[in-house]
Amino acid sequence: MKNIADRLNQLQSRLRSLENQYHRPPGSVNLLAVSKTWPVETIEQAYQAGQRAFGENYLQEAENKISALSSRDIEWHFIGPVQSNKTRAIAGQFHWCHSVDRLKTARRLSAAADKNHPLNICVQINISGESSKSGINEYNAAALCEQIVELPGLKLRGLMTMPAPADNLEEQRQPFRRLRRLLESLNATGLNLDTLSMGTSHDIEAAVAEGATIIRVGTAIFGPRGG
Ligand SMILES: *Cc1c(COP(=O)(O)O)cnc(C)c1O
């Protein structure tokens, strides 16, 4: 039975070899450890193994962990649905928010953000247009991004997606390719986005192949949730 440190090491070497295979610069794919449902002690184990970026979906659950681990040098990423009444707490405690899909949410995060420490933002795109109800339609992304870049306290970094599950590499690559092309088209209009947040435990290779800069991995590090 493997521990968290072994899994993290294995995952990092897999990322380096996939970067090489798909002609990505070494170290260009960053691992976000998705620690939802896991307790502070589990996060601490990953931290001791060198992991610094952690992703959480539920604010209330995250707040306890963030305060318990406040002495640690952790970068916290909010990746769950953003409720309007939670924007102040998210802006105050997280370094990133990957799941912005409405201007109203962005405005509220902006109003609450510390102007000296901008909150990094990804716009969540509903790329397959089906399963997931979160995320904006890709055709509306340009307008939303243009408004978000104007908001103080926010730094628009890029796009995030959580596509419908698919079981072969080529099918998994399609939505990620669309997200990459969308980012490229936004950059061609003058935006300066450097982040593609895409890929989870089951489609890591597809995500690296299509240009992911952050992959959000839970199960492959911590094991099955609730199992
Ligand atoms: C849970 C979750 C992940 C991680 O999924 P795994 O299959 O456990 O790797 C990634 N992104 C989001 C938005 C999630 O909710």
Ligand as a Chemical Component Dictionary entry (heavy atoms), coordinates in Angstrom:
data_LIG
# 
_chem_comp.id                   LIG 
_chem_comp.type                 NON-POLYMER 
_chem_comp.pdbx_formal_charge   0 
_chem_comp.three_letter_code    LIG 
# 
loop_
_chem_comp_atom.comp_id 
_chem_comp_atom.atom_id 
_chem_comp_atom.alt_atom_id 
_chem_comp_atom.type_symbol 
_chem_comp_atom.charge 
_chem_comp_atom.model_Cartn_x 
_chem_comp_atom.model_Cartn_y 
_chem_comp_atom.model_Cartn_z 
_chem_comp_atom.pdbx_ordinal 
LIG C1 C1 C 0 -12.882 16.851 -7.319  1  
LIG C2 C2 C 0 -12.397 17.739 -8.402  2  
LIG C3 C3 C 0 -11.177 17.487 -9.053  3  
LIG C4 C4 C 0 -10.311 16.262 -8.762  4  
LIG O1 O1 O 0 -10.873 15.110 -9.301  5  
LIG P1 P1 P 0 -10.132 13.665 -9.120  6  
LIG O2 O2 O 0 -10.879 12.785 -10.035 7  
LIG O3 O3 O 0 -10.268 13.288 -7.687  8  
LIG O4 O4 O 0 -8.708  13.843 -9.515  9  
LIG C5 C5 C 0 -10.756 18.404 -10.012 10 
LIG N1 N1 N 0 -11.493 19.495 -10.319 11 
LIG C6 C6 C 0 -12.662 19.777 -9.727  12 
LIG C7 C7 C 0 -13.418 20.982 -10.118 13 
LIG C8 C8 C 0 -13.155 18.899 -8.762  14 
LIG O5 O5 O 0 -14.331 19.166 -8.183  15 
# 
loop_
_chem_comp_bond.comp_id 
_chem_comp_bond.atom_id_1 
_chem_comp_bond.atom_id_2 
_chem_comp_bond.value_order 
_chem_comp_bond.pdbx_ordinal 
LIG C1 C2 SING 1  
LIG C2 C3 SING 2  
LIG C2 C8 DOUB 3  
LIG C3 C4 SING 4  
LIG C3 C5 DOUB 5  
LIG C4 O1 SING 6  
LIG O1 P1 SING 7  
LIG P1 O2 DOUB 8  
LIG P1 O3 SING 9  
LIG P1 O4 SING 10 
LIG C5 N1 SING 11 
LIG N1 C6 DOUB 12 
LIG C6 C7 SING 13 
LIG C6 C8 SING 14 
LIG C8 O5 SING 15 
# 
